[in-house]
Amino acid sequence: MTRLTLIAIAAFIVSPSLALADEIIEYDRSKLTDEAYTDHLREKIKSAARKECRPLYRGELFSEIKTRQCVRETVAVAMAELDAAKQTRFAEAAS
């Protein structure tokens, strides 16, 4: 199993100390080619991102908009990491 550490990028910009509160999602690199598995991981990532982003903006003006933006950015970064892991897996299989 490989671990994917999610750090809310938007949270880091606001407060570097808050970025240390992260969620860890384990995944199997050999299953990254399975679309259903990738969709399942995306949902786990979204859930973890909501947990990380929601407290950052609670009580602020436009908190829901800021939270959604934070979740989108965090999911995009995490999915890019998964795509990189998938490419690495393809390269390993080709050699």
VMD Tcl script that draws the C-alpha trace (Angstrom):
set ca {
  {0.00 0.00 0.00}
  {1.11 3.51 -0.75}
  {0.12 6.52 1.28}
  {-1.13 9.76 -0.14}
  {-0.79 12.68 2.24}
  {-3.29 15.42 1.63}
  {-2.34 18.90 2.66}
  {-4.81 21.63 1.96}
  {-2.78 23.96 -0.25}
  {-5.13 26.84 0.41}
  {-4.73 26.19 4.13}
  {-0.97 26.43 3.81}
  {-1.27 29.82 2.15}
  {-3.52 31.07 4.96}
  {-1.59 29.54 7.85}
  {1.43 27.23 7.51}
  {0.78 25.67 10.92}
  {-2.69 24.50 9.91}
  {-1.28 22.62 6.94}
  {0.33 20.15 9.32}
  {-3.09 18.77 10.23}
  {-3.29 16.33 7.34}
  {-5.23 13.26 6.34}
  {-3.52 10.12 5.08}
  {-5.20 7.97 2.47}
  {-3.69 4.61 1.64}
  {-4.03 3.20 -1.86}
  {-2.80 0.29 -3.91}
  {-0.69 1.44 -6.89}
  {-1.47 -1.73 -8.78}
  {-5.19 -0.81 -8.86}
  {-4.76 2.74 -10.19}
  {-5.68 1.63 -13.70}
  {-9.13 0.56 -12.47}
  {-11.56 3.44 -13.08}
  {-13.90 2.40 -10.25}
  {-11.00 2.27 -7.80}
  {-9.82 5.72 -8.90}
  {-13.36 7.10 -8.47}
  {-13.48 5.59 -4.98}
  {-10.17 7.26 -4.13}
  {-11.43 10.60 -5.47}
  {-14.41 10.41 -3.08}
  {-12.13 9.57 -0.15}
  {-9.91 12.51 -1.11}
  {-12.91 14.86 -1.30}
  {-14.09 13.73 2.11}
  {-10.65 14.26 3.63}
  {-10.34 17.66 1.95}
  {-13.69 18.76 3.38}
  {-12.50 17.78 6.87}
  {-9.34 19.83 6.39}
  {-10.86 22.87 4.66}
  {-14.14 23.38 6.51}
  {-12.66 24.48 9.86}
  {-10.37 26.99 8.15}
  {-13.22 29.20 7.01}
  {-15.97 28.48 9.55}
  {-17.59 31.71 10.64}
  {-16.05 33.81 7.87}
  {-17.90 35.78 5.27}
  {-18.38 33.59 2.17}
  {-17.09 30.57 4.11}
  {-18.95 28.07 1.90}
  {-17.40 29.49 -1.28}
  {-13.93 29.53 0.28}
  {-14.36 25.98 1.53}
  {-15.46 24.70 -1.89}
  {-12.45 26.40 -3.51}
  {-10.09 24.86 -0.94}
  {-11.62 21.41 -1.55}
  {-11.31 21.78 -5.34}
  {-7.66 22.84 -5.09}
  {-6.80 20.08 -2.63}
  {-8.51 17.41 -4.74}
  {-6.73 18.68 -7.87}
  {-3.32 18.43 -6.18}
  {-4.04 14.96 -4.78}
  {-5.35 13.67 -8.10}
  {-2.22 15.01 -9.82}
  {-0.17 12.99 -7.32}
  {-2.23 9.90 -8.15}
  {-1.74 10.50 -11.87}
  {2.02 10.75 -11.31}
  {1.92 7.47 -9.36}
  {-0.06 5.88 -12.19}
  {2.51 7.04 -14.76}
  {5.30 5.65 -12.59}
  {3.45 2.35 -12.42}
  {3.14 2.26 -16.24}
  {6.86 3.04 -16.61}
  {7.79 0.27 -14.18}
  {5.58 -2.20 -16.02}
  {7.12 -1.23 -19.38}
  {10.68 -1.90 -18.21}
}
mol new
graphics top color blue
foreach p $ca { graphics top sphere $p radius 0.5 }
foreach p [lrange $ca 0 end-1] q [lrange $ca 1 end] { graphics top cylinder $p $q radius 0.2 }
display resetview
